[in-house]
């Protein structure tokens, strides 16, 4: 028997925000396996960076929809929802334009260097159950 997940507004529990198939362990495992098959196509940094930049543009274009969803589903007050909706596109830019250039990728430690070196590489596929209080911002930070 398939289970259904229903998200209800914390402001009005009779108002359904979304309803659909529940994601149990079997479904999550199937989706993670499918993502793992696709992983090589999006594992390189340029493709991931381009996808994140496109995501930031879409978030900006759909800002009002994002704000409305955060209010309806997360129970945020308008000011909080607007702040979160504005923060995520900026966080993408900060990560890609400011943070990563300060931590250059190095594939091996040079024995002549006295400081640790950082090697960036994709870790693979994961299912993330994100926090409810800043669902977009904190989830992005985890991933």
N, CA, C and O of each residue as an XYZ file, in Angstrom:
572
protein
N       0.835     -1.176      0.000
C       0.000      0.000      0.000
C       0.886      1.248      0.000
O       1.755      1.390      0.861
N       0.674      2.141     -0.948
C       1.430      3.381     -1.014
C       0.910      4.353      0.030
O      -0.296      4.521      0.211
N       1.855      4.987      0.713
C       1.483      5.995      1.691
C       1.540      7.368      1.043
O       2.273      7.581      0.077
N       0.764      8.292      1.581
C       0.734      9.655      1.083
C       1.287     10.588      2.152
O       0.996     10.440      3.339
N       2.080     11.539      1.713
C       2.596     12.570      2.600
C       1.798     13.834      2.328
O       1.622     14.230      1.176
N       1.326     14.454      3.374
C       0.573     15.690      3.227
C       1.211     16.758      4.092
O       1.357     16.585      5.302
N       1.591     17.860      3.468
C       2.145     19.003      4.184
C       1.017     19.997      4.411
O       0.351     20.430      3.470
N       0.816     20.347      5.666
C      -0.258     21.272      6.026
C       0.324     22.577      6.554
O       1.388     22.595      7.172
N      -0.375     23.638      6.305
C       0.047     24.949      6.775
C       0.011     24.996      8.292
O      -0.982     24.598      8.900
N       1.103     25.487      8.925
C       1.043     25.638     10.377
C       0.077     26.743     10.804
O      -0.351     26.786     11.958
N      -0.263     27.630      9.879
C      -1.219     28.706     10.176
C      -2.646     28.191     10.150
O      -3.497     28.647     10.913
N      -2.900     27.229      9.261
C      -4.243     26.687      9.107
C      -4.124     25.197      8.788
O      -3.999     24.834      7.619
N      -4.160     24.333      9.793
C      -3.948     22.900      9.585
C      -4.917     22.247      8.597
O      -4.655     21.144      8.118
N      -6.017     22.906      8.293
C      -6.931     22.337      7.300
C      -6.475     22.653      5.873
O      -6.978     22.062      4.917
N      -5.522     23.585      5.726
C      -5.029     23.970      4.399
C      -3.864     23.069      3.991
O      -2.821     23.055      4.645
N      -4.049     22.324      2.915
C      -3.009     21.439      2.399
C      -2.091     22.249      1.483
O      -2.549     22.870      0.523
N      -0.801     22.237      1.787
C       0.186     22.924      0.961
C       0.593     22.027     -0.195
O       0.713     22.481     -1.333
N       0.807     20.738      0.104
C       1.209     19.769     -0.917
C       0.852     18.386     -0.433
O       0.885     18.111      0.766
N       0.511     17.518     -1.360
C       0.236     16.130     -1.023
C       0.750     15.254     -2.154
O       0.576     15.575     -3.330
N       1.382     14.149     -1.790
C       1.917     13.242     -2.802
C       2.457     11.995     -2.145
O       2.277     11.789     -0.944
N       3.121     11.159     -2.932
C       3.652      9.906     -2.379
C       4.665     10.165     -1.271
O       5.517     11.046     -1.384
N       4.560      9.395     -0.214
C       5.531      9.502      0.877
C       6.849      8.894      0.418
O       6.863      7.918     -0.332
N       7.938      9.466      0.865
C       9.264      8.975      0.487
C       9.813      8.096      1.600
O      10.532      8.562      2.484
N       9.463      6.825      1.541
C      10.000      5.874      2.503
C      11.399      5.438      2.091
O      11.937      5.908      1.088
N      11.978      4.540      2.869
C      13.352      4.097      2.639
C      13.541      3.507      1.240
O      14.577      3.734      0.614
N      12.567      2.760      0.746
C      12.691      2.139     -0.578
C      12.735      3.189     -1.673
O      13.577      3.113     -2.568
N      11.851      4.161     -1.617
C      11.826      5.219     -2.628
C      13.095      6.061     -2.567
O      13.677      6.383     -3.603
N      13.522      6.415     -1.370
C      14.745      7.213     -1.231
C      15.934      6.439     -1.801
O      16.749      7.009     -2.527
N      16.040      5.161     -1.485
C      17.145      4.345     -2.008
C      17.108      4.279     -3.532
O      18.155      4.342     -4.177
N      15.916      4.154     -4.112
C      15.790      4.103     -5.568
C      16.231      5.420     -6.204
O      16.927      5.418     -7.220
N      15.828      6.540     -5.611
C      16.197      7.846     -6.158
C      17.688      8.137     -5.993
O      18.306      8.724     -6.881
N      18.265      7.732     -4.871
C      19.704      7.900     -4.670
C      20.471      7.064     -5.699
O      21.481      7.517     -6.237
N      19.995      5.845     -5.972
C      20.646      4.997     -6.978
C      20.564      5.635     -8.363
O      21.535      5.602     -9.118
N      19.414      6.215     -8.699
C      19.271      6.887     -9.998
C      20.192      8.099    -10.084
O      20.794      8.348    -11.129
N      20.302      8.845     -9.003
C      21.199     10.006     -8.986
C      22.655      9.557     -9.100
O      23.461     10.238     -9.732
N      22.997      8.429     -8.501
C      24.364      7.923     -8.588
C      24.725      7.556    -10.022
O      25.870      7.735    -10.438
N      23.766      7.047    -10.774
C      24.006      6.729    -12.188
C      24.278      8.012    -12.971
O      25.127      8.034    -13.862
N      23.551      9.079    -12.632
C      23.722     10.365    -13.319
C      24.929     11.150    -12.812
O      25.341     12.125    -13.441
N      25.491     10.737    -11.692
C      26.550     11.487    -11.027
C      27.721     11.879    -11.938
O      28.132     13.039    -11.899
N      28.270     10.993    -12.741
C      29.428     11.395    -13.560
C      29.148     12.591    -14.482
O      30.058     13.364    -14.780
N      27.922     12.745    -14.925
C      27.588     13.848    -15.836
C      27.598     15.200    -15.140
O      27.773     16.221    -15.805
N      27.414     15.243    -13.818
C      27.390     16.524    -13.128
C      28.422     16.620    -12.007
O      28.330     17.494    -11.145
N      29.400     15.721    -12.023
C      30.378     15.688    -10.943
C      31.475     16.735    -11.076
O      32.130     17.059    -10.086
N      31.689     17.267    -12.262
C      32.780     18.240    -12.388
C      32.328     19.609    -11.890
O      31.156     19.970    -11.989
N      33.285     20.360    -11.355
C      32.959     21.642    -10.765
C      32.295     22.610    -11.742
O      31.308     23.239    -11.360
N      32.772     22.770    -12.976
C      32.117     23.742    -13.869
C      30.624     23.467    -14.075
O      29.827     24.404    -14.118
N      30.241     22.200    -14.203
C      28.826     21.869    -14.384
C      28.029     22.164    -13.124
O      26.920     22.694    -13.202
N      28.584     21.825    -11.959
C      27.875     22.090    -10.700
C      27.751     23.588    -10.461
O      26.705     24.067    -10.021
N      28.813     24.324    -10.750
C      28.770     25.778    -10.560
C      27.730     26.403    -11.489
O      26.976     27.283    -11.073
N      27.686     25.956    -12.737
C      26.701     26.488    -13.686
C      25.283     26.155    -13.226
O      24.388     26.994    -13.328
N      25.072     24.947    -12.723
C      23.743     24.561    -12.229
C      23.346     25.410    -11.026
O      22.194     25.830    -10.916
N      24.288     25.665    -10.127
C      23.980     26.509     -8.967
C      23.653     27.936     -9.397
O      22.751     28.558     -8.837
N      24.371     28.459    -10.379
C      24.079     29.818    -10.863
C      22.693     29.879    -11.516
O      21.962     30.850    -11.325
N      22.329     28.842    -12.287
C      20.982     28.802    -12.879
C      19.924     28.725    -11.781
O      18.884     29.376    -11.869
N      20.195     27.921    -10.741
C      19.282     27.795     -9.607
C      19.091     29.148     -8.931
O      17.966     29.511     -8.586
N      20.171     29.897     -8.738
C      20.079     31.220     -8.114
C      19.229     32.170     -8.955
O      18.459     32.960     -8.409
N      19.363     32.096    -10.275
C      18.552     32.944    -11.160
C      17.075     32.583    -11.020
O      16.227     33.467    -10.902
N      16.770     31.296    -11.031
C      15.371     30.854    -10.901
C      14.804     31.293     -9.554
O      13.661     31.743     -9.481
N      15.597     31.164     -8.484
C      15.122     31.620     -7.173
C      14.806     33.108     -7.194
O      13.815     33.539     -6.604
N      15.639     33.897     -7.870
C      15.374     35.334     -7.977
C      14.117     35.616     -8.780
O      13.315     36.472     -8.406
N      13.944     34.901     -9.877
C      12.762     35.099    -10.726
C      11.480     34.669    -10.022
O      10.415     35.240    -10.259
N      11.581     33.662     -9.156
C      10.398     33.120     -8.477
C      10.351     33.529     -7.005
O       9.736     32.848     -6.185
N      10.999     34.639     -6.679
C      11.102     35.087     -5.293
C       9.748     35.144     -4.597
O       9.604     34.644     -3.481
N       8.761     35.745     -5.240
C       7.450     35.877     -4.600
C       6.833     34.515     -4.314
O       6.182     34.337     -3.284
N       7.028     33.547     -5.214
C       6.522     32.189     -4.990
C       7.247     31.529     -3.817
O       6.630     30.850     -2.996
N       8.563     31.736     -3.748
C       9.346     31.167     -2.650
C       8.893     31.758     -1.317
O       8.721     31.031     -0.338
N       8.702     33.070     -1.283
C       8.241     33.731     -0.054
C       6.881     33.161      0.361
O       6.680     32.826      1.528
N       5.968     33.055     -0.574
C       4.635     32.528     -0.257
C       4.713     31.092      0.269
O       4.005     30.733      1.210
N       5.573     30.274     -0.340
C       5.715     28.894      0.109
C       6.318     28.821      1.510
O       5.861     28.032      2.336
N       7.336     29.632      1.785
C       7.930     29.638      3.123
C       6.918     30.066      4.185
O       6.933     29.553      5.305
N       6.052     30.993      3.835
C       5.011     31.430      4.777
C       4.005     30.309      4.992
O       3.659     29.985      6.128
N       3.533     29.715      3.888
C       2.498     28.674      3.986
C       3.014     27.405      4.637
O       2.361     26.853      5.523
N       4.186     26.933      4.206
C       4.615     25.612      4.658
C       5.494     25.645      5.898
O       5.359     24.770      6.754
N       6.381     26.612      6.028
C       7.280     26.656      7.177
C       6.723     27.514      8.310
O       7.254     27.502      9.420
N       5.654     28.256      8.031
C       5.052     29.080      9.064
C       5.838     30.343      9.368
O       5.715     30.919     10.449
N       6.641     30.767      8.415
C       7.455     31.965      8.636
C       6.617     33.228      8.532
O       5.647     33.280      7.776
N       6.997     34.245      9.298
C       6.381     35.551      9.095
C       6.973     36.119      7.796
O       8.039     35.688      7.357
N       6.287     37.071      7.195
C       6.690     37.580      5.878
C       8.134     38.081      5.876
O       8.889     37.765      4.956
N       8.527     38.846      6.874
C       9.880     39.398      6.905
C      10.934     38.285      6.908
O      11.928     38.370      6.187
N      10.720     37.253      7.711
C      11.639     36.110      7.751
C      11.692     35.407      6.402
O      12.771     35.074      5.911
N      10.533     35.184      5.808
C      10.476     34.503      4.510
C      11.185     35.316      3.433
O      11.914     34.760      2.612
N      10.972     36.627      3.436
C      11.640     37.483      2.445
C      13.151     37.465      2.644
O      13.906     37.421      1.673
N      13.593     37.499      3.898
C      15.035     37.449      4.162
C      15.649     36.152      3.656
O      16.714     36.167      3.039
N      14.979     35.023      3.914
C      15.514     33.742      3.448
C      15.506     33.653      1.929
O      16.467     33.174      1.326
N      14.425     34.113      1.313
C      14.340     34.075     -0.152
C      15.431     34.933     -0.795
O      15.947     34.588     -1.858
N      15.779     36.037     -0.161
C      16.832     36.909     -0.687
C      18.227     36.364     -0.392
O      19.169     36.619     -1.144
N      18.358     35.622      0.695
C      19.669     35.157      1.132
C      20.243     34.047      0.257
O      21.439     34.059     -0.034
N      19.425     33.094     -0.168
C      19.977     31.931     -0.863
C      20.671     32.291     -2.179
O      21.782     31.811     -2.405
N      20.086     33.104     -3.054
C      20.841     33.449     -4.275
C      22.167     34.140     -3.948
O      23.169     33.922     -4.629
N      22.169     34.963     -2.916
C      23.421     35.626     -2.517
C      24.421     34.614     -1.959
O      25.627     34.737     -2.176
N      23.912     33.617     -1.241
C      24.809     32.606     -0.679
C      25.465     31.789     -1.792
O      26.636     31.424     -1.683
N      24.733     31.504     -2.843
C      25.322     30.802     -3.992
C      26.475     31.630     -4.550
O      27.558     31.103     -4.806
N      26.243     32.917     -4.737
C      27.292     33.791     -5.273
C      28.482     33.882     -4.327
O      29.629     33.850     -4.773
N      28.224     33.994     -3.035
C      29.319     34.065     -2.064
C      30.154     32.790     -2.112
O      31.384     32.849     -2.114
N      29.492     31.647     -2.150
C      30.200     30.368     -2.182
C      31.066     30.258     -3.432
O      32.241     29.900     -3.350
N      30.485     30.566     -4.582
C      31.210     30.375     -5.842
C      32.222     31.475     -6.125
O      33.282     31.200     -6.687
N      31.923     32.706     -5.753
C      32.771     33.833     -6.154
C      33.775     34.266     -5.091
O      34.820     34.828     -5.421
N      33.469     34.010     -3.813
C      34.358     34.502     -2.764
C      35.004     33.388     -1.953
O      36.206     33.441     -1.694
N      34.246     32.391     -1.550
C      34.792     31.360     -0.664
C      35.712     30.392     -1.401
O      36.825     30.133     -0.944
N      35.267     29.857     -2.526
C      36.079     28.861     -3.224
C      37.410     29.396     -3.734
O      38.409     28.682     -3.638
N      37.483     30.624     -4.274
C      38.798     31.109     -4.712
C      39.817     31.235     -3.581
O      41.025     31.229     -3.821
N      39.325     31.349     -2.356
C      40.240     31.454     -1.210
C      40.724     30.096     -0.732
O      41.623     30.019      0.106
N      40.139     29.026     -1.254
C      40.555     27.679     -0.887
C      40.853     26.906     -2.158
O      40.046     26.084     -2.595
N      42.014     27.168     -2.756
C      42.333     26.533     -4.043
C      42.437     25.026     -3.923
O      42.902     24.494     -2.915
N      41.999     24.356     -4.963
C      42.063     22.902     -4.986
C      43.475     22.425     -5.261
O      44.130     22.895     -6.190
N      43.933     21.502     -4.460
C      45.248     20.908     -4.633
C      45.060     19.411     -4.500
O      44.463     18.943     -3.531
N      45.560     18.661     -5.458
C      45.302     17.225     -5.437
C      46.246     16.460     -4.517
O      45.943     15.331     -4.132
N      47.372     17.044     -4.160
C      48.307     16.348     -3.277
C      49.002     17.380     -2.400
O      49.096     18.555     -2.755
N      49.475     16.936     -1.281
C      50.184     17.836     -0.383
C      51.628     17.948     -0.863
O      52.304     16.943     -1.079
N      52.080     19.164     -1.023
C      53.460     19.437     -1.419
C      54.313     19.378     -0.156
O      54.093     20.153      0.776
N      55.274     18.478     -0.117
C      56.101     18.301      1.069
C      56.847     19.555      1.475
O      57.233     19.686      2.637
N      57.065     20.493      0.543
C      57.803     21.712      0.859
C      56.912     22.756      1.533
O      57.422     23.723      2.098
N      55.617     22.580      1.484
C      54.704     23.565      2.072
C      54.534     23.290      3.557
O      54.547     22.140      3.996
N      54.376     24.350      4.314
C      54.193     24.186      5.746
C      52.723     24.240      6.150
O      52.382     23.925      7.290
N      51.853     24.637      5.228
C      50.431     24.743      5.546
C      49.662     23.589      4.915
O      50.049     23.077      3.865
N      48.571     23.183      5.559
C      47.747     22.126      4.952
C      47.155     22.599      3.631
O      46.923     23.792      3.434
N      46.918     21.669      2.743
C      46.320     21.958      1.451
C      44.915     21.356      1.401
O      44.629     20.370      2.079
N      44.063     21.946      0.608
C      42.678     21.492      0.490
C      42.464     20.906     -0.893
O      42.868     21.496     -1.894
N      41.834     19.753     -0.948
C      41.495     19.122     -2.227
C      39.982     19.036     -2.318
O      39.348     18.378     -1.493
N      39.391     19.697     -3.319
C      37.945     19.661     -3.525
C      37.626     18.538     -4.492
O      38.207     18.456     -5.574
N      36.702     17.673     -4.101
C      36.223     16.640     -5.014
C      34.816     16.248     -4.589
O      34.500     16.242     -3.399
N      33.981     15.924     -5.551
C      32.614     15.531     -5.197
C      32.625     14.242     -4.387
O      33.426     13.344     -4.642
N      31.746     14.163     -3.426
C      31.699     13.008     -2.524
C      30.688     11.955     -2.958
O      30.695     10.841     -2.434
N      29.833     12.286     -3.894
C      28.830     11.320     -4.312
C      27.433     11.803     -3.984
O      27.206     12.988     -3.740
N      26.527     10.888     -3.983
C      25.115     11.192     -3.832
C      24.690     10.946     -2.392
O      25.147     10.001     -1.750
N      23.814     11.804     -1.896
C      23.276     11.636     -0.550
C      21.841     12.122     -0.528
O      21.461     13.006     -1.296
N      21.062     11.551      0.337
C      19.712     12.052      0.598
C      19.824     12.929      1.840
O      20.405     12.515      2.843
N      19.273     14.133      1.777
C      19.375     15.072      2.889
C      17.975     15.421      3.380
O      17.124     15.865      2.609
N      17.752     15.215      4.663
C      16.525     15.662      5.299
C      16.887     16.968      5.982
O      17.539     16.980      7.026
N      16.455     18.068      5.376
C      16.876     19.383      5.837
C      16.078     19.892      7.009
O      15.004     19.375      7.316
N      16.606     20.913      7.667
C      15.937     21.513      8.819
C      14.721     22.323      8.395
O      14.614     22.739      7.241
N      13.816     22.543      9.321
C      12.564     23.231      9.002
C      12.650     24.739      9.185
O      11.891     25.473      8.553
N      13.554     25.223     10.033
C      13.500     26.634     10.390
C      14.065     27.562      9.304
O      13.588     28.688      9.162
N      15.055     27.122      8.548
C      15.553     27.840      7.374
C      15.705     26.800      6.276
O      16.830     26.449      5.920
N      14.606     26.300      5.732
C      14.662     25.125      4.865
C      15.513     25.305      3.609
O      16.145     24.344      3.171
N      15.555     26.467      3.030
C      16.385     26.660      1.831
C      17.825     26.970      2.205
O      18.752     26.343      1.692
N      18.014     27.920      3.081
C      19.349     28.386      3.438
C      20.184     27.289      4.088
O      21.318     27.057      3.670
N      19.655     26.615      5.093
C      20.438     25.601      5.802
C      20.664     24.360      4.954
O      21.724     23.740      5.041
N      19.696     23.991      4.141
C      19.884     22.839      3.260
C      21.021     23.100      2.283
O      21.849     22.221      2.043
N      21.068     24.308      1.717
C      22.159     24.658      0.804
C      23.499     24.559      1.521
O      24.476     24.072      0.951
N      23.549     25.014      2.757
C      24.782     24.950      3.524
C      25.231     23.523      3.777
O      26.431     23.248      3.794
N      24.292     22.611      3.974
C      24.636     21.211      4.199
C      25.184     20.550      2.946
O      26.080     19.709      3.014
N      24.640     20.936      1.811
C      25.034     20.301      0.553
C      26.233     20.993     -0.029
O      26.716     20.602     -1.091
